[in-house]
Amino acid sequence: MTKAFEEFPDVWLGCFGHNLNLEISKALKIQRVETAVRTCHLVQGFSRSWKRKRGLREKQAALTLPPLALIHDVVTRWGSTYKILERFISQQQAVCATLAAERGAWHLMPKDTDIVVMEQVCQLLEPLSKFTDALCSETRVTLSAIKPVLDHITGDVLEENEEEPALTKQMKQAMREDLNNRYTEKAKDVTQMACFIDPRFKNNFLDAPVDDVVDRCVQEALKLTPVQ
């Protein structure tokens, strides 16, 4: 494997988890999405106030909700945006009831339109969150799984549905375009070859006949191999 990549010094495959996180960030920069996610910063208003923390626990008990604390968004931690949205939505009733009981905190109350956007974002990110950690492992070989996962994400998870809201379609398009542009043709050939030699996948995920993929890789190797 080391020798194979010595023959392709211009091929660089970055961390898949990092690429996926960058892809998700494209959708989060859409104005409506960014505005709604920013609303979740009200979490800081709970972490800095013992009174609101106590009020939240009381409302959770009254609504028979699990006594879970709200989560902070950490930019450098992959998947944190999904986790903060998922936790907020699950505790939305208790959070809003706590804020409604404090007149000085009414300005922190999220709008109904923001909550609808949060739900759409959370629904879209839920299946993607499972791949972020699974394919950024340093103890397991993951190169051969990139092609099948990419096909699943771009072809299934990010496939547009006519019945979906326009915002969901916009997020999917932004994410799909960004992810497709993160791998050069040479890098895609390498992921296909790695997938082909993995007995779990073999030739089930090749974009072209295996002979064509092999020929392209051989030709690139010959270009880089000095003539004796």
N, C-alpha and C positions, 0 to 999 in steps of 0.2 A: 504493500500500500504506500509506503514511503517512497519507493522507487517510482511508482506510478505518478505521484504528484511532483516528483523531481522533473519529470518529463513535461509537466504543464505548469511552469513557474508563473504564468500570467493568469492562472485560474485561482480565484480566491472565493471560498464559500464562508461567508460570515455566519455567526451564531444564528440559528433559525429562530430561537426565542426572541432575540433582539430584533431581527427583521420583522417578525410578527408584531412586536410591540410598536415598531415604527409605523407599520401599516395601520394599526389601530389608531395611532395618534393622528393620522390623516383624517379619519372620520370624526375624531373628537374636536378637530379644529373647525369644523363646520359651525357657523355662527350660532344657529339654534341649539346645536348640541353643546357647544362651549358655554352658552348662557345657562342652560339647564344644569350642567355638571357643576358650574360655579356655585349654584344654589346650595349644593351639598357642603359648601364651606361653613354652613351654619353649625357643623359639627364642632367647630372651635368654640362656638358659643355655649356648648354643653360641657366640653372638657374643662373650661375655665370657670364654670359656675357649679358649686356644690348644690345650690338650690335647684337648678335645672336637672342635675343628675338625679337628685332625690325625687323630683317631680316625674322624671321619665320612668324611674323604677315603679313609682306608684301607679302611673298610667298603664304600664306594661302589666302589672298585676291585675288591675281592674279589667283590662281587655284580654286577660289570659294569654299574653304574649310572653315568649321566653325573655328573661332579663338580660338581654345582650346589649353591650355598649356599642355606640356608633364608631365607625372606623375612619381614620384619617387617610387622606389621599397622599401617597408618597410617589413623587415623580420618578425617582430612580428605581422603584420597585415595580417590576412587571406585573400587570394584572391588578394593581391596586385600585384603579378606577372602577373596574367591574365589581370588586369586592365592596367598595364604599357605596356604590349604587345599589347593589343587591341587598346589603344590610339596611340601607335607608328605606328602600321600598318595603322590606319585610317589617320594619318598625314605623312605617309612615303614620299610622293612626295614633300611636303613642306619642310620637314626636310632635305632630300637629296639635294634639290635645294639650301637651305640655306648654307649647308656645302660646296657644290660645288663652291659657290661664294666666299669662303674664303680659299685661298690656304693653310694657316696654319692649317686648320681644316680637310683637306682631310683624315688624318689618322683616323678620327672618323667615316668616311663613312662606313656603314655596307656592308658586302659582300652579293652578291645575294644569295649564299648558306645559309647564316645566316638568311636572310629574309624568305626564303622558310621554314626553320625550325621553325621560329617564327610563321608563319602562321599555320603550323601543330599543334604546341603547343596550340595556341590560339583557334583553332577549337576544340581541344580535351577538353580544360578546360572550354569552354563556358557553356556547360550544367551542369558541376559540380559546377560552381560558384554559381548557384542558390540554391544549397543545403547547402552551407557553412553557410550562415546566417540563413536560414530557420530552421535548426535543432540544433541551439546552443542557442535557446531562453531560458530565465529564467522565462518568464511569461506565457508560454504555455506548455502543456504536449506534449512531443515529443517522449517518449520511444516507444509508440505503432507504430510510423511511421518509426522506424529504420529498421525493417525487410522489409517492402515494398520498401523503398528507397534503401536498400542494394541490393535487388533483381533487382531493375531497373538499378542501377549503374553497378553491376557485370554482369548482363545478357543482358543489352541493350547498355548502354553508352560505356562500356569497351569491348563489344563483338568485336572480330577481324573480319575484312572483307578482303577477298582475294584481293580486288582491292586497299586496302590501302597501303601507303608506308611502307617500312620495319621499319622505325623509329617510325611511329605511332603504329605499332603492338608491338614494343619493349616497348614503353611507357605504353601502355595498359596492357601488361603482368606484368610489374613491379608494377603498381598501383593495379591491381587486386589481385596479390599475397600478397601484403602488407596489403590490406584491409581485405582479408579473414583471415589473421593470427592475426588480432587485437581482435578477439572475440573468447573466449573459448567456448567449447560445452555447458557449464552451462549458460554462458551469452547468447548464441544463443537460448537456451530453454526459458530464461526469456523474450527475445524480441519476441519470437513466442507467448508466453502466453499473453503478453501485447497486441500484435496485435490481438489475438483471441477475447479478451474481448472488443476490440474497435469496436463499431457497424459499423464503416466505412469500416473495413477490414474483420472482423470475421475470417473465416477459409480459406480465399482465398490465403494466403501466407504461409501456413504451409508446412514444408518440409516433415512431417510425419503425420499420422492420429492424430487428436487432443487427442485421448485417450492415445496414446503412449507418447506424450509430457507431458500430465498431470501426467501420471504414473512416468515418470522420475523425474519431479519436486517434486512429493509426496515422492518418495524414498529418494531424497536428503534431504528433510525436516525431514523425519523420522530419518535419520542418525544424524541430528544435534539436534533433540529434546531429552532431557534427559528423561530416563525412570523413572516414578514415583514409 
